[in-house]
Amino acid sequence: MAPLAASARIISCLPGPPGPLLPPSMLSTLLLRHRLAAPTRSPLRLAAAAAMSSSSSSSAHGGPGKPNRLAAEHSPYLLQHAHNPVDWYPWGDEAFEKARKMDVPIFLSIGYSTCHWCHVMEVESFENEEVAKILNDWFVSIKVDREERPDVDKVYMTYVSALYGGGGWPLSVFLSPNLKPLMGGTYFPPDDKYGRPGFKTVLRRVKEAWETKRDALEQAGNVVIEQLRDALSAKATSQDVPNDVAVVYVDTCVEKLASNYDPKFGGFGSAPKFPRPVEDCIMLYKFRKHMEARRESEGQNILKMVTHTLQCMARGGVHDHVGGGFHRYSVDECWHVPHFEKMLYDQGQIANVYLDTFLITGDECYSSVARDILDYLRRDMIGEEGEIFSAEDADSSEYEGAPRKKEGSFYVWTSKEIEDTLGEDAELFKNHYYVKSSGNCDLSGMSDPHNEFSGKNVLIERKPGSLVASKSGKSVDEYSQILGDCRQKLFDVRSKRPRPHLDDKVIVSWNGLAISAFARASQILKSGSIGTRFYFPVTGCHPIEYLQVAEKAATFIKQKLYDASSKRLHHSYRNGPAKAPGFLDDYAFLINGLLDIYEYGGKTEWLLWAVQLQVIQLFLDRQGGGYFNTPGEDPSVLLRVKEDYDGAEPSGNSMAAINLIRLSSIFDAAKSEGYKRNVEHLLAVFETRLRELGIALPLMCCAADMLSVPSRKQVVLVGDKGSTEFQDMVAATFSSYDPNRTVIQIDPRNTEEMGFWESNNANIAQMARSSPPEKLVVAHVCQDFKCSPPVTSPGALRELLNKTVATAGSSV
């Protein structure tokens, strides 16, 4: 790629004079392409992987040293480094002032507590007295938790990605005392290997460059930051996007995803395979559009891609069969051997995709996986006050007192362990999950290239359980019960192992994603067949319990992370709110979750809070359109970015656009038009990328199409919310998949609720007043500025909702 500024690769040479610069539009597109590329280890990591696997898993861990400044922090990641001999500072004025006073560069190390390669670099370099002395003598060293300060991480990850074509964690960047980047990379081994410099060599080169080529370095850093600022704070050239192009955005994105589809193992790309739920979201969205237009063959083709992908994921080792939930990604193409960390943002989004697919197919295997994820969170990831924790580590000790943690130790099994635990059922279980005495990580050359899991097994179902059951001569229920009992026994044994580290930090944005899934599950799962049997680790609880989880998590955020006087959020919580303010993702993801709690649960208080959060326009660019990722109040954060990439997490702008569309269909015309204008202006900011690189923005493509729909379907349920009849009608409303539907629940006997609607949408209030008082529940279905005759039974409502799909199809 063309150089963006003077900084050159630190591993190859020192900086020279500034090179040619890319125009902002080209640079922003280039950065998106980098992020779309299959995430993999950097060449440095690949070159060192064999050596690192032995070092990270077996080298002796030094005893705890004298605590440094990080011992006073709350972040689990910073606390992990609190006894390093490195003189670490947290991000803040004390460190900046020291660098300016000493006139030395800053070494910035960014990671997170469940990051495997962050652990490796700590053991190899940050616990090394020689490396620590170099850092302490020549640099001011700063540690940042990327989950606690995503704004800081965004600046320097963007810099490294722009210059070197990729990034990752740990992120290692050298800064001038004024915080401008000089050069950077990701993981560095401690010593020179494979013709590449180790970290100690890198440190010496940076010191030499600072002393001999300082002007060139600082000039380069200034130029890069200015160029990135121009590229990533784009302004709209118009106030809206033509409606007729929205369909093109969706179609182009879906066609590109389909061209990348793996028909053998599912997924939309090659190894390593990362679940990216936004891809499934747009595929299901397009399926619905096809079915509405009576293009059933095209719709079914798309649906098969999603269902095959979800089935392969659920059967693969990326799914924790014993404890539930999903690991971060699979290192191979067959979803078998994972990187074992578990992230909250994955769980919420993946659960929602399985819920949607269950609605479409009616297949209980998808609802069971959704329950599996949510039950894992309830059991292992939720605090006493309802807060939902962030992540579980990939690494853990093989046994108590082990000198070094190893990746996957908590999750893998030997054949003998399974035989000793399961007895007479061991053979059936081993056949089902492809367990072998030699180990089973042999399905792909990428699964275990360095034989780290020799003799170990990562459970994987290579065939559907129903097929294996018939061959074993057992009924599906009997066979499933045996497997469930076996998983329970293995879970009990596994629970006695040293657990992976739990990052018990509470992040608002990730809680928002999980809140959404719990709220939606509370109604969607009511569509399951009566008498359905559940098998461990699924608990089979009543779906309403999931709504209680969602409300409790939202209550925790409101009580602990929300300032009612300023109406502003904090970003995260651990032993108190963190210093960082709420960012765009926190507001957007939480608003989405609150809207789901309202629509699926019916309490107006959550809708009211969502509206209050939406009113706080800390991030809105009123002139240029769209939303910045930060409030822009911290001068140490050099870039204020308008994020558009829908990656492992949706972008804040994509989620904000959908929130605004949802709100526009709830409130009266005056408020609705304001919401829509903001969406139109937002989409205009990203029009070029929607057109040229929609595959990077699948959720925003959906938002553009949602806005182009003449009128979202409104289902207004009026009656006694506490009655069984009302709840049955709510369940009927959510018994079908429709991303362009808004549900409003209102009890005309509740004067506070009626007052809310009188102030915000008089038509809804009138609808409630005019409903027959003798009926416990009445449903009104409205679209295109007209309403169907009210219905009073779940069956009639289902028929009416299905009829509107048929009507839409016949009009195309």
PEPETA-V506586 format. One record per residue. N is the residue number from 1. SS is DSSP state (helix for helix, strand for strand, loop for the rest). Layout:
{{N	SS} {N	SS}}
This chain:
{{1	loop} {2	loop} {3	loop} {4	loop} {5	loop} {6	loop} {7	loop} {8	loop} {9	loop} {10	loop} {11	loop} {12	loop} {13	loop} {14	loop} {15	loop} {16	loop} {17	loop} {18	loop} {19	loop} {20	loop} {21	loop} {22	loop} {23	loop} {24	helix} {25	helix} {26	helix} {27	helix} {28	helix} {29	helix} {30	helix} {31	helix} {32	helix} {33	helix} {34	helix} {35	helix} {36	helix} {37	loop} {38	loop} {39	loop} {40	loop} {41	loop} {42	loop} {43	helix} {44	helix} {45	helix} {46	helix} {47	helix} {48	helix} {49	helix} {50	helix} {51	helix} {52	helix} {53	helix} {54	helix} {55	helix} {56	helix} {57	helix} {58	helix} {59	loop} {60	loop} {61	loop} {62	loop} {63	loop} {64	loop} {65	loop} {66	loop} {67	loop} {68	loop} {69	helix} {70	helix} {71	helix} {72	helix} {73	loop} {74	loop} {75	loop} {76	helix} {77	helix} {78	helix} {79	helix} {80	helix} {81	loop} {82	loop} {83	loop} {84	loop} {85	loop} {86	loop} {87	loop} {88	strand} {89	strand} {90	strand} {91	loop} {92	loop} {93	helix} {94	helix} {95	helix} {96	helix} {97	helix} {98	helix} {99	helix} {100	helix} {101	helix} {102	helix} {103	loop} {104	loop} {105	loop} {106	strand} {107	strand} {108	strand} {109	strand} {110	strand} {111	strand} {112	loop} {113	loop} {114	loop} {115	loop} {116	helix} {117	helix} {118	helix} {119	helix} {120	helix} {121	helix} {122	helix} {123	helix} {124	helix} {125	helix} {126	helix} {127	loop} {128	loop} {129	helix} {130	helix} {131	helix} {132	helix} {133	helix} {134	helix} {135	helix} {136	helix} {137	helix} {138	helix} {139	loop} {140	strand} {141	strand} {142	strand} {143	strand} {144	strand} {145	strand} {146	loop} {147	loop} {148	loop} {149	loop} {150	helix} {151	helix} {152	helix} {153	helix} {154	helix} {155	helix} {156	helix} {157	helix} {158	helix} {159	helix} {160	helix} {161	helix} {162	helix} {163	helix} {164	helix} {165	loop} {166	loop} {167	loop} {168	loop} {169	loop} {170	loop} {171	strand} {172	strand} {173	strand} {174	strand} {175	strand} {176	loop} {177	loop} {178	loop} {179	loop} {180	loop} {181	strand} {182	strand} {183	strand} {184	strand} {185	strand} {186	loop} {187	loop} {188	loop} {189	loop} {190	loop} {191	loop} {192	loop} {193	strand} {194	loop} {195	loop} {196	strand} {197	loop} {198	loop} {199	helix} {200	helix} {201	helix} {202	helix} {203	helix} {204	helix} {205	helix} {206	helix} {207	helix} {208	helix} {209	helix} {210	helix} {211	helix} {212	helix} {213	loop} {214	helix} {215	helix} {216	helix} {217	helix} {218	helix} {219	helix} {220	helix} {221	helix} {222	helix} {223	helix} {224	helix} {225	helix} {226	helix} {227	helix} {228	helix} {229	helix} {230	helix} {231	helix} {232	helix} {233	loop} {234	loop} {235	loop} {236	loop} {237	loop} {238	loop} {239	loop} {240	loop} {241	loop} {242	loop} {243	helix} {244	helix} {245	helix} {246	helix} {247	helix} {248	helix} {249	helix} {250	helix} {251	helix} {252	helix} {253	helix} {254	helix} {255	helix} {256	helix} {257	helix} {258	helix} {259	helix} {260	loop} {261	loop} {262	loop} {263	loop} {264	loop} {265	loop} {266	loop} {267	loop} {268	loop} {269	loop} {270	loop} {271	loop} {272	loop} {273	strand} {274	strand} {275	loop} {276	loop} {277	helix} {278	helix} {279	helix} {280	helix} {281	helix} {282	helix} {283	helix} {284	helix} {285	helix} {286	helix} {287	helix} {288	helix} {289	helix} {290	helix} {291	helix} {292	helix} {293	loop} {294	loop} {295	loop} {296	helix} {297	helix} {298	helix} {299	helix} {300	helix} {301	helix} {302	helix} {303	helix} {304	helix} {305	helix} {306	helix} {307	helix} {308	helix} {309	helix} {310	helix} {311	helix} {312	helix} {313	helix} {314	helix} {315	helix} {316	loop} {317	loop} {318	loop} {319	strand} {320	loop} {321	loop} {322	loop} {323	loop} {324	loop} {325	loop} {326	strand} {327	loop} {328	loop} {329	strand} {330	strand} {331	loop} {332	loop} {333	loop} {334	loop} {335	loop} {336	loop} {337	loop} {338	strand} {339	strand} {340	loop} {341	loop} {342	strand} {343	strand} {344	helix} {345	helix} {346	helix} {347	helix} {348	helix} {349	helix} {350	helix} {351	helix} {352	helix} {353	helix} {354	helix} {355	helix} {356	helix} {357	helix} {358	helix} {359	helix} {360	helix} {361	helix} {362	loop} {363	loop} {364	helix} {365	helix} {366	helix} {367	helix} {368	helix} {369	helix} {370	helix} {371	helix} {372	helix} {373	helix} {374	helix} {375	helix} {376	helix} {377	helix} {378	helix} {379	helix} {380	helix} {381	loop} {382	strand} {383	loop} {384	loop} {385	loop} {386	loop} {387	loop} {388	strand} {389	loop} {390	loop} {391	strand} {392	strand} {393	loop} {394	loop} {395	strand} {396	strand} {397	loop} {398	loop} {399	loop} {400	loop} {401	loop} {402	loop} {403	loop} {404	loop} {405	loop} {406	strand} {407	strand} {408	loop} {409	loop} {410	loop} {411	loop} {412	loop} {413	strand} {414	loop} {415	helix} {416	helix} {417	helix} {418	helix} {419	helix} {420	helix} {421	helix} {422	helix} {423	helix} {424	helix} {425	helix} {426	helix} {427	helix} {428	helix} {429	helix} {430	helix} {431	helix} {432	helix} {433	loop} {434	loop} {435	loop} {436	loop} {437	loop} {438	loop} {439	loop} {440	loop} {441	loop} {442	loop} {443	loop} {444	loop} {445	loop} {446	loop} {447	loop} {448	loop} {449	loop} {450	loop} {451	loop} {452	loop} {453	loop} {454	loop} {455	loop} {456	loop} {457	strand} {458	loop} {459	loop} {460	loop} {461	loop} {462	loop} {463	loop} {464	loop} {465	helix} {466	helix} {467	helix} {468	helix} {469	helix} {470	helix} {471	helix} {472	helix} {473	loop} {474	loop} {475	loop} {476	helix} {477	helix} {478	helix} {479	helix} {480	helix} {481	helix} {482	helix} {483	helix} {484	helix} {485	helix} {486	helix} {487	helix} {488	helix} {489	helix} {490	helix} {491	helix} {492	helix} {493	helix} {494	helix} {495	loop} {496	loop} {497	loop} {498	loop} {499	loop} {500	loop} {501	loop} {502	strand} {503	strand} {504	loop} {505	loop} {506	strand} {507	strand} {508	helix} {509	helix} {510	helix} {511	helix} {512	helix} {513	helix} {514	helix} {515	helix} {516	helix} {517	helix} {518	helix} {519	helix} {520	helix} {521	helix} {522	helix} {523	helix} {524	helix} {525	helix} {526	helix} {527	helix} {528	loop} {529	loop} {530	loop} {531	loop} {532	loop} {533	loop} {534	loop} {535	loop} {536	loop} {537	loop} {538	loop} {539	loop} {540	loop} {541	loop} {542	loop} {543	loop} {544	helix} {545	helix} {546	helix} {547	helix} {548	helix} {549	helix} {550	helix} {551	helix} {552	helix} {553	helix} {554	helix} {555	helix} {556	helix} {557	helix} {558	helix} {559	helix} {560	helix} {561	loop} {562	strand} {563	strand} {564	loop} {565	loop} {566	loop} {567	loop} {568	strand} {569	strand} {570	strand} {571	loop} {572	strand} {573	strand} {574	loop} {575	loop} {576	loop} {577	strand} {578	loop} {579	loop} {580	loop} {581	strand} {582	loop} {583	loop} {584	helix} {585	helix} {586	helix} {587	helix} {588	helix} {589	helix} {590	helix} {591	helix} {592	helix} {593	helix} {594	helix} {595	helix} {596	helix} {597	helix} {598	helix} {599	helix} {600	helix} {601	helix} {602	loop} {603	loop} {604	helix} {605	helix} {606	helix} {607	helix} {608	helix} {609	helix} {610	helix} {611	helix} {612	helix} {613	helix} {614	helix} {615	helix} {616	loop} {617	loop} {618	loop} {619	loop} {620	strand} {621	loop} {622	loop} {623	loop} {624	loop} {625	loop} {626	loop} {627	strand} {628	loop} {629	loop} {630	loop} {631	loop} {632	loop} {633	loop} {634	loop} {635	loop} {636	loop} {637	loop} {638	loop} {639	loop} {640	loop} {641	loop} {642	loop} {643	loop} {644	loop} {645	loop} {646	loop} {647	loop} {648	loop} {649	loop} {650	loop} {651	loop} {652	helix} {653	helix} {654	helix} {655	helix} {656	helix} {657	helix} {658	helix} {659	helix} {660	helix} {661	helix} {662	helix} {663	helix} {664	helix} {665	loop} {666	loop} {667	loop} {668	loop} {669	helix} {670	helix} {671	helix} {672	helix} {673	helix} {674	helix} {675	helix} {676	helix} {677	helix} {678	helix} {679	helix} {680	helix} {681	helix} {682	helix} {683	helix} {684	helix} {685	helix} {686	loop} {687	helix} {688	helix} {689	helix} {690	helix} {691	helix} {692	helix} {693	loop} {694	helix} {695	helix} {696	helix} {697	loop} {698	helix} {699	helix} {700	helix} {701	helix} {702	helix} {703	helix} {704	helix} {705	helix} {706	helix} {707	helix} {708	helix} {709	loop} {710	loop} {711	loop} {712	loop} {713	strand} {714	strand} {715	strand} {716	strand} {717	strand} {718	strand} {719	strand} {720	loop} {721	loop} {722	loop} {723	loop} {724	helix} {725	helix} {726	helix} {727	helix} {728	helix} {729	helix} {730	helix} {731	helix} {732	helix} {733	helix} {734	loop} {735	loop} {736	loop} {737	loop} {738	loop} {739	loop} {740	loop} {741	strand} {742	strand} {743	strand} {744	strand} {745	strand} {746	strand} {747	loop} {748	loop} {749	loop} {750	loop} {751	helix} {752	helix} {753	helix} {754	helix} {755	helix} {756	helix} {757	helix} {758	helix} {759	helix} {760	helix} {761	loop} {762	helix} {763	helix} {764	helix} {765	helix} {766	helix} {767	helix} {768	helix} {769	helix} {770	helix} {771	loop} {772	loop} {773	loop} {774	loop} {775	loop} {776	loop} {777	strand} {778	strand} {779	strand} {780	strand} {781	strand} {782	strand} {783	strand} {784	loop} {785	loop} {786	strand} {787	strand} {788	loop} {789	loop} {790	loop} {791	strand} {792	loop} {793	loop} {794	helix} {795	helix} {796	helix} {797	helix} {798	helix} {799	helix} {800	helix} {801	helix} {802	helix} {803	helix} {804	helix} {805	helix} {806	helix} {807	helix} {808	helix} {809	helix} {810	helix} {811	loop} {812	loop}}
